[in-house]
Amino acid sequence: MKRLGLTTVLFALVLAAGAAFGVGHEVGHVGDDYDPNLGDYVSFVTSGTTGSLPSTSSYLDAEINQDGTWRILGGFSASGPAPLQGYLEDGKGATKLLVYNKRTDSWDEADTGGLNEGEFPFSIEDNGDYDTNASSGQVTAYFIAVEPYDDEDNGGGGGGCSAGTFAPAGLLLLAPLFLLRRRG
């Protein structure tokens, strides 16, 4: 009876650890074709410059505030005087342009600010949730272009990069339960 109780407790701990890992880890899938220089396709209404956002950037670990699972096609940073206004001319097949929200540490759909130029217009206000530059009058924002992630078209996997890695690891965590059962 003790072993059954111990086995039940261990199993509950493994499930709790998996649930804790999965919460907040529903991030986008960054594929091998990720373009870190998507900013090369940005035009500014106001003046500005773009920089690369490498696939190893910690910003890409932030949660995406959109329903579904997303494939991240590319990213860039943009800087300039406030308000920072421009548009992405070529989203490389993207369906949305997202901007990093520093307050919530997540990605939101980019505000157009009433602009209707280009494929994906954006307008970032000074000292708002999307401005990562502390200097007054200057704006720096991080953007990603995304499309819905379809498991069938992308070789299976599911749930985004981080969430999909729990299943094999979870099986390894269950190994002690099988050892306990053999001893009995």
Secondary structure as a PSIPRED ss2 file (coil, helix, strand):
# PSIPRED VFORMAT (PSIPRED V4.0)

   1 M C   1.000  0.000  0.000
   2 K H   0.000  1.000  0.000
   3 R H   0.000  1.000  0.000
   4 L H   0.000  1.000  0.000
   5 G H   0.000  1.000  0.000
   6 L H   0.000  1.000  0.000
   7 T H   0.000  1.000  0.000
   8 T H   0.000  1.000  0.000
   9 V H   0.000  1.000  0.000
  10 L H   0.000  1.000  0.000
  11 F H   0.000  1.000  0.000
  12 A H   0.000  1.000  0.000
  13 L H   0.000  1.000  0.000
  14 V H   0.000  1.000  0.000
  15 L H   0.000  1.000  0.000
  16 A H   0.000  1.000  0.000
  17 A H   0.000  1.000  0.000
  18 G H   0.000  1.000  0.000
  19 A H   0.000  1.000  0.000
  20 A H   0.000  1.000  0.000
  21 F H   0.000  1.000  0.000
  22 G H   0.000  1.000  0.000
  23 V C   1.000  0.000  0.000
  24 G C   1.000  0.000  0.000
  25 H C   1.000  0.000  0.000
  26 E C   1.000  0.000  0.000
  27 V C   1.000  0.000  0.000
  28 G C   1.000  0.000  0.000
  29 H E   0.000  0.000  1.000
  30 V E   0.000  0.000  1.000
  31 G E   0.000  0.000  1.000
  32 D E   0.000  0.000  1.000
  33 D E   0.000  0.000  1.000
  34 Y E   0.000  0.000  1.000
  35 D E   0.000  0.000  1.000
  36 P C   1.000  0.000  0.000
  37 N C   1.000  0.000  0.000
  38 L H   0.000  1.000  0.000
  39 G H   0.000  1.000  0.000
  40 D H   0.000  1.000  0.000
  41 Y H   0.000  1.000  0.000
  42 V E   0.000  0.000  1.000
  43 S E   0.000  0.000  1.000
  44 F E   0.000  0.000  1.000
  45 V C   1.000  0.000  0.000
  46 T C   1.000  0.000  0.000
  47 S C   1.000  0.000  0.000
  48 G C   1.000  0.000  0.000
  49 T E   0.000  0.000  1.000
  50 T E   0.000  0.000  1.000
  51 G E   0.000  0.000  1.000
  52 S E   0.000  0.000  1.000
  53 L C   1.000  0.000  0.000
  54 P C   1.000  0.000  0.000
  55 S C   1.000  0.000  0.000
  56 T C   1.000  0.000  0.000
  57 S C   1.000  0.000  0.000
  58 S H   0.000  1.000  0.000
  59 Y H   0.000  1.000  0.000
  60 L H   0.000  1.000  0.000
  61 D H   0.000  1.000  0.000
  62 A C   1.000  0.000  0.000
  63 E E   0.000  0.000  1.000
  64 I E   0.000  0.000  1.000
  65 N C   1.000  0.000  0.000
  66 Q C   1.000  0.000  0.000
  67 D C   1.000  0.000  0.000
  68 G C   1.000  0.000  0.000
  69 T C   1.000  0.000  0.000
  70 W E   0.000  0.000  1.000
  71 R E   0.000  0.000  1.000
  72 I E   0.000  0.000  1.000
  73 L E   0.000  0.000  1.000
  74 G E   0.000  0.000  1.000
  75 G E   0.000  0.000  1.000
  76 F E   0.000  0.000  1.000
  77 S E   0.000  0.000  1.000
  78 A E   0.000  0.000  1.000
  79 S E   0.000  0.000  1.000
  80 G E   0.000  0.000  1.000
  81 P E   0.000  0.000  1.000
  82 A C   1.000  0.000  0.000
  83 P C   1.000  0.000  0.000
  84 L E   0.000  0.000  1.000
  85 Q E   0.000  0.000  1.000
  86 G E   0.000  0.000  1.000
  87 Y E   0.000  0.000  1.000
  88 L E   0.000  0.000  1.000
  89 E C   1.000  0.000  0.000
  90 D C   1.000  0.000  0.000
  91 G C   1.000  0.000  0.000
  92 K C   1.000  0.000  0.000
  93 G C   1.000  0.000  0.000
  94 A C   1.000  0.000  0.000
  95 T C   1.000  0.000  0.000
  96 K E   0.000  0.000  1.000
  97 L E   0.000  0.000  1.000
  98 L E   0.000  0.000  1.000
  99 V E   0.000  0.000  1.000
 100 Y E   0.000  0.000  1.000
 101 N E   0.000  0.000  1.000
 102 K C   1.000  0.000  0.000
 103 R C   1.000  0.000  0.000
 104 T C   1.000  0.000  0.000
 105 D C   1.000  0.000  0.000
 106 S E   0.000  0.000  1.000
 107 W E   0.000  0.000  1.000
 108 D E   0.000  0.000  1.000
 109 E E   0.000  0.000  1.000
 110 A C   1.000  0.000  0.000
 111 D C   1.000  0.000  0.000
 112 T C   1.000  0.000  0.000
 113 G C   1.000  0.000  0.000
 114 G C   1.000  0.000  0.000
 115 L C   1.000  0.000  0.000
 116 N C   1.000  0.000  0.000
 117 E C   1.000  0.000  0.000
 118 G C   1.000  0.000  0.000
 119 E C   1.000  0.000  0.000
 120 F E   0.000  0.000  1.000
 121 P E   0.000  0.000  1.000
 122 F E   0.000  0.000  1.000
 123 S E   0.000  0.000  1.000
 124 I E   0.000  0.000  1.000
 125 E C   1.000  0.000  0.000
 126 D C   1.000  0.000  0.000
 127 N C   1.000  0.000  0.000
 128 G C   1.000  0.000  0.000
 129 D C   1.000  0.000  0.000
 130 Y C   1.000  0.000  0.000
 131 D C   1.000  0.000  0.000
 132 T C   1.000  0.000  0.000
 133 N C   1.000  0.000  0.000
 134 A C   1.000  0.000  0.000
 135 S C   1.000  0.000  0.000
 136 S C   1.000  0.000  0.000
 137 G C   1.000  0.000  0.000
 138 Q E   0.000  0.000  1.000
 139 V E   0.000  0.000  1.000
 140 T E   0.000  0.000  1.000
 141 A E   0.000  0.000  1.000
 142 Y E   0.000  0.000  1.000
 143 F E   0.000  0.000  1.000
 144 I E   0.000  0.000  1.000
 145 A E   0.000  0.000  1.000
 146 V E   0.000  0.000  1.000
 147 E E   0.000  0.000  1.000
 148 P E   0.000  0.000  1.000
 149 Y C   1.000  0.000  0.000
 150 D C   1.000  0.000  0.000
 151 D C   1.000  0.000  0.000
 152 E C   1.000  0.000  0.000
 153 D C   1.000  0.000  0.000
 154 N C   1.000  0.000  0.000
 155 G C   1.000  0.000  0.000
 156 G C   1.000  0.000  0.000
 157 G C   1.000  0.000  0.000
 158 G C   1.000  0.000  0.000
 159 G C   1.000  0.000  0.000
 160 G C   1.000  0.000  0.000
 161 C C   1.000  0.000  0.000
 162 S C   1.000  0.000  0.000
 163 A H   0.000  1.000  0.000
 164 G H   0.000  1.000  0.000
 165 T H   0.000  1.000  0.000
 166 F H   0.000  1.000  0.000
 167 A H   0.000  1.000  0.000
 168 P H   0.000  1.000  0.000
 169 A H   0.000  1.000  0.000
 170 G H   0.000  1.000  0.000
 171 L H   0.000  1.000  0.000
 172 L H   0.000  1.000  0.000
 173 L H   0.000  1.000  0.000
 174 L C   1.000  0.000  0.000
 175 A H   0.000  1.000  0.000
 176 P H   0.000  1.000  0.000
 177 L H   0.000  1.000  0.000
 178 F H   0.000  1.000  0.000
 179 L H   0.000  1.000  0.000
 180 L H   0.000  1.000  0.000
 181 R H   0.000  1.000  0.000
 182 R H   0.000  1.000  0.000
 183 R H   0.000  1.000  0.000
 184 G C   1.000  0.000  0.000
